[in-house]
């Protein structure tokens, strides 16, 4: 990973009204891009006698796995996700680069929507010590 790009923690940006995630997508010409997207959090009562929790709308999913990115993975050159995935980085930092030249470094706790299933894809750079990630396959 490049030390010149400072990591961003989307988890620490969450408020009672919204949560932010990073979206990686391909345009009609196959060029890949990244953008920050906010999702509204709405109050919903869960526990009697306690304040409501703040939740997004339910996202339809087909599966979920917990992934250990192995020690020494390093750089994964240009690739596309196998399906539309919501990825939650539990440990370590990750860096993404898209074909438009954008580079973003994320801290643990960040959420990424990887939906550049076509086009040029993206590069990911992982810490030497490996990391723990949750993949949620979206419909």
C-alpha positions in Angstrom: 0.0 0.0 0.0 1.1 3.5 -0.6 1.8 5.6 2.5 0.9 8.8 0.7 -2.8 8.0 0.8 -4.4 8.5 4.2 -6.9 5.9 5.3 -10.6 6.9 5.7 -12.8 5.2 8.3 -16.4 5.3 7.1 -17.5 3.7 10.3 -16.4 6.8 12.3 -18.4 9.0 9.9 -21.7 7.4 10.8 -24.3 9.6 12.5 -27.8 8.9 13.9 -29.1 10.0 10.5 -26.8 8.3 7.9 -24.0 5.9 7.2 -21.6 6.3 4.3 -20.1 3.6 2.1 -17.7 3.5 -0.8 -19.2 2.4 -4.1 -17.0 0.9 -6.9 -18.8 0.7 -10.2 -18.2 0.6 -14.0 -19.7 3.1 -16.4 -21.1 2.3 -19.9 -17.6 2.5 -21.4 -16.2 0.0 -18.9 -14.2 2.7 -17.0 -14.3 2.1 -13.2 -15.0 4.8 -10.6 -15.5 5.3 -6.9 -18.0 7.5 -5.1 -19.1 7.9 -1.5 -22.8 7.1 -1.0 -24.9 8.0 2.1 -27.7 5.7 3.3 -30.4 7.1 5.6 -30.8 5.5 9.0 -34.3 5.3 10.4 -35.4 4.7 14.0 -37.0 1.4 14.7 -38.0 0.1 18.1 -36.3 -3.2 19.0 -36.1 -3.5 22.8 -38.9 -2.5 25.1 -37.9 0.4 27.4 -34.9 1.4 25.3 -34.4 4.0 22.6 -34.9 2.9 19.0 -32.0 1.5 17.0 -31.1 3.4 13.8 -31.3 1.1 10.7 -31.1 1.3 7.0 -33.7 -0.4 4.8 -33.2 -4.1 4.6 -30.9 -5.1 1.7 -31.9 -8.3 -0.1 -29.0 -10.8 0.0 -28.4 -14.3 -1.3 -25.4 -15.2 0.9 -22.8 -14.1 3.3 -19.3 -15.3 4.2 -16.5 -14.3 6.6 -13.2 -14.2 4.7 -9.6 -14.2 6.0 -7.4 -12.4 3.5 -4.1 -14.3 4.1 -0.8 -13.0 5.3 1.2 -11.7 2.4 -1.7 -11.3 -0.1 -0.4 -7.8 -1.0 -1.6 -6.4 -4.3 -4.5 -8.1 -6.2 -4.1 -6.7 -9.8 -7.0 -5.7 -11.9 -10.1 -7.8 -11.1 -13.9 -7.7 -11.0 -16.0 -9.0 -8.1 -17.7 -12.3 -8.9 -21.1 -10.8 -8.0 -22.5 -7.6 -6.5 -21.1 -7.6 -3.0 -21.3 -5.5 0.1 -17.9 -5.9 1.8 -17.2 -4.9 5.4 -13.6 -4.6 6.4 -13.2 -5.7 10.0 -9.5 -5.4 10.4 -6.6 -3.8 8.7 -6.6 -1.2 6.0 -7.3 -1.7 2.3 -6.5 0.4 -0.7 -8.5 0.5 -4.0 -7.5 1.9 -7.3 -10.0 2.3 -10.2 -9.2 2.7 -13.9 -10.0 6.4 -13.8 -6.9 6.8 -11.6 -8.8 7.3 -8.3 -7.0 5.8 -5.2 -8.8 5.5 -1.8 -7.4 3.9 1.3 -10.0 2.6 3.9 -9.6 1.8 7.6 -11.2 -1.1 9.4 -14.9 -0.7 9.8 -15.4 0.7 6.3 -18.1 -0.6 4.0 -17.6 -1.1 0.2 -20.3 -1.8 -2.4 -18.3 -3.6 -5.1 -20.5 -3.7 -8.2 -18.0 -3.3 -11.1 -18.7 -6.8 -12.3 -17.9 -5.7 -15.9 -15.4 -3.3 -17.3 -11.7 -2.8 -16.4 -12.2 -3.6 -12.7 -10.1 -2.4 -9.8 -6.9 -3.1 -7.9 -6.9 -3.9 -4.2 -3.9 -3.6 -1.9 -3.9 -5.5 1.4 -1.7 -5.3 4.5 1.1 -7.8 4.9 -0.4 -9.2 8.1 -3.7 -10.1 6.3 -7.2 -9.1 7.4 -10.7 -10.2 8.3 -13.6 -9.3 5.9 -17.3 -10.0 5.6 -18.7 -10.5 2.1 -22.5 -10.1 1.6 -23.8 -11.2 -1.8 -26.6 -8.8 -2.8 -29.5 -9.6 -5.1 
